[in-house]
């Protein structure tokens, strides 16, 4: 091959590489060109669902395309996570989830239907918050101390429901640290557990504020304590469980957004931009103001590192609580 032909071949190769690299960039610049689906691993009315709808509203306004919220509750979030993991890696399917699917589940199940790291591309953190320990308004327990006294008097008689890993681990950690025995009753989502709590089928729940606060303000549930180490602005008169006598108790939760693994980096960057803008919107800020949580914006890389740290933390808590993988 002559020097001229060699140079020509190199120029053609360079042009082909540049064209290939330009495809995802051009696609991202046009993104989105059709509706985006937010898949939520919990039922309508849950905190994750409410946040997904608030974020979706803002993303739709900024991106110029509708955002559809698809609730796929069940199997502690595995159904939704698996669906997104197997979806096209084009940015049009996003998992709006929590530490349940991406930090806790791998320690709670012997085998998952998805890989929380390899199957996803982190987009951004969304928020953080604490849970509330609640009983029926007509329950005989006025504070955490009275629950502990009753539980010690009749081990295994008092029950707690959970509709997420966060809810479950909060109850399990409470038992472990307070040295009491409660009966665990699992549900597909926290709102379903609240329904049974109101009906008298279970004694208590550790639930997210979005699900619990409306029932508390309506006088149907009584808040005994919050699971975070600091009191929540939504219920400033409710003590932390640490303050109520279980020293050192602290169990919060977080929300985040993920795309399927393999989603082009420029598309992930565009989704991150849309989400970060959404976290400044009125509906999202109102969600956190009403739930006592706080926004948690991150870069994709920051979310990946945060997830790794949280996975290790949740593994330690679950092991210390004596929870055996199912």
C-alpha positions, -999 to 999 in steps of 0.1 A, spaced: 0 0 0 14 34 -10 19 61 17 -10 80 2 -34 51 5 -22 44 40 -29 80 50 -63 78 33 -72 46 51 -62 62 84 -84 92 77 -113 70 69 -108 50 101 -107 81 121 -138 94 104 -156 62 111 -146 63 148 -157 99 151 -190 91 135 -196 62 158 -188 83 189 -211 111 176 -242 88 174 -248 85 212 -240 121 217 -264 132 190 -290 108 204 -285 123 239 -289 158 225 -323 149 211 -333 128 242 -361 124 251 -382 120 219 -409 98 234 -424 90 268 -402 79 297 -414 51 320 -406 53 357 -408 18 372 -416 18 409 -410 -13 431 -438 -4 455 -476 2 454 -494 34 445 -495 56 476 -461 45 490 -434 71 496 -414 59 465 -445 62 443 -453 97 456 -417 108 449 -416 92 415 -447 111 405 -434 144 418 -400 139 400 -418 126 369 -440 157 367 -409 180 367 -389 158 343 -419 158 318 -421 196 320 -384 200 314 -379 172 289 -410 179 269 -422 143 269 -447 125 293 -434 104 322 -455 73 329 -453 58 364 -455 20 364 -460 3 398 -446 -32 400 -449 -41 437 -439 -75 451 -409 -97 461 -393 -68 480 -388 -48 448 -373 -77 428 -401 -77 402 -395 -41 393 -357 -43 394 -357 -73 372 -380 -56 347 -358 -26 344 -326 -46 343 -339 -65 312 -353 -33 295 -337 -16 265 -307 4 275 -319 36 258 -329 58 288 -366 54 284 -370 30 313 -359 42 347 -361 25 381 -371 49 409 -362 28 439 -347 27 474 -320 10 495 -344 -20 495 -334 -31 460 -300 -17 458 -284 -22 493 -305 -45 514 -319 -73 492 -286 -90 484 -283 -96 522 -319 -107 526 -321 -132 498 -299 -161 489 -306 -155 452 -318 -123 435 -334 -121 400 -311 -91 392 -276 -78 401 -279 -44 419 -245 -33 405 -239 -50 372 -274 -47 358 -278 -9 364 -263 25 355 -267 49 384 -284 82 375 -287 102 407 -297 100 444 -331 115 450 -336 118 488 -331 105 523 -354 102 553 -363 83 584 -393 61 594 -419 63 621 -429 36 646 -467 37 647 -495 19 665 -533 23 662 -546 54 679 -566 33 704 -537 10 712 -528 7 749 -492 18 741 -485 55 746 -447 54 741 -418 31 731 -412 22 768 -447 7 771 -442 -14 739 -410 -27 753 -426 -36 786 -454 -55 769 -430 -73 745 -408 -84 774 -438 -97 793 -451 -117 764 -423 -126 739 -435 -131 703 -470 -119 710 -467 -84 697 -463 -82 659 -449 -57 634 -457 -54 597 -432 -44 570 -438 -35 533 -401 -29 524 -367 -40 534 -362 -6 552 -394 -12 572 -384 -48 580 -348 -41 590 -360 -12 612 -382 -36 631 -355 -63 632 -329 -39 645 -353 -26 671 -357 -62 684 -320 -68 684 -310 -36 702 -339 -36 727 -336 -74 733 -372 -82 727 -390 -107 705 -417 -96 680 -436 -115 653 -427 -102 618 -456 -100 592 -445 -92 556 -465 -72 531 -461 -62 495 -459 -25 504 -463 -3 534 -498 10 526 -510 -26 526 -494 -31 561 -511 1 573 -545 -12 562 -540 -43 584 -526 -22 613 -558 0 611 -578 -32 611 -561 -46 642 -544 -75 625 -509 -64 636 -496 -44 666 -473 -19 650 -453 -8 619 -421 11 611 -433 30 581 -422 59 559 -436 93 568 -454 97 535 -475 66 543 -478 72 581 -482 109 586 -516 113 569 -530 85 592 -513 102 622 -528 136 615 -562 120 608 -561 106 644 -560 70 632 -525 61 641 -502 72 671 -465 79 664 -443 65 692 -408 73 678 -388 80 647 -360 58 634 -335 85 625 -310 98 650 -326 133 648 -362 142 652 -382 150 620 -396 184 613 -429 168 603 -434 154 638 -412 176 660 -428 164 692 -422 127 685 -390 115 701 -364 94 683 -363 58 693 -328 65 706 -343 92 729 -371 68 739 -346 44 754 -331 22 727 -297 39 728 -278 41 695 -308 32 674 -306 48 639 -321 34 607 -330 57 578 -337 51 541 -328 66 507 -342 70 472 -323 69 439 -328 66 401 -312 39 379 -312 31 342 -304 -3 327 -267 -12 324 -253 -2 290 -273 30 287 -250 54 268 -231 77 290 -245 109 273 -280 96 279 -273 89 315 -258 124 318 -290 139 302 -312 119 327 -290 131 355 -295 167 343 -333 163 342 -334 147 376 -312 173 393 -335 200 378 -365 181 391 -352 180 426 -354 217 427 -391 217 417 -420 227 439 -437 192 439 -405 175 449 -396 200 476 -432 198 489 -429 160 491 -398 162 513 -413 190 534 -443 169 541 -424 137 547 -396 151 568 -369 140 544 -343 159 524 -332 160 487 -301 140 479 -287 150 445 -256 133 432 -236 126 401 -239 90 387 -204 82 400 -213 96 435 -244 74 436 -224 43 426 -199 49 455 -227 58 479 -245 26 470 -214 5 476 -209 20 511 -246 16 520 -246 -21 508 -218 -28 532 -236 -10 560 -269 -27 555 -251 -61 554 -237 -54 588 -270 -43 602 -289 -73 588 -262 -97 601 -262 -81 635 -300 -84 636 -298 -121 630 -318 -121 598 -312 -152 578 -313 -149 539 -345 -164 525 
